[in-house]
Amino acid sequence: MVLSCHVKDVLGLPSGASDDPAATSTSGDVSDVAIGQPTVPDTAGEREAVGGANGPETRAQRFRRNARQGGLHAYAVGVVVLLAILIALAASNTAKVKVNWLIGSSRVSLVWLVLLTAVIAWLLGLLASVRFQWLTRARRR
């Protein structure tokens, strides 16, 4: 099938584009147009145009989108606040403290002791969660 130049302009194909479905792009790969796959929108405007093709956004959809965006903003603010608290904790606890081990003792900066304790507690929490999920899982028949 041969496409006229006018049809190629309407479809947005370059004037030198081949009409052959097995045509390849300059890199040697089969192009998206040649194999008939829909292209994924790259820009917000293109995504909006594709979304607009499905009809206008309903109030519920807009509410969900705005709620999700608000939740993501709250999450970002929370991360920044926790990071600021962590930096303040590290800056105010630089003194060396004596730590007694089972065998001997050592002196370490208090901030490293607190951070190490927090990481160990987090890992123990993960292990406990996995264990509880394992013990309370549904039995296979």
Secondary structure, DSSP 8 states (H G I E B T S, - for coil): ----HHHHHHHT--TT----TT-B-TTSSB-HHHHT------SHHHHHHHHHHT----HHHHHHHHHHHHHHHHHHHHHHHHHHHHHHHHHH---EEEEE-SS-EEEEEHHHHHHHHHHHHHHHHHHHHHHHHHHTS----
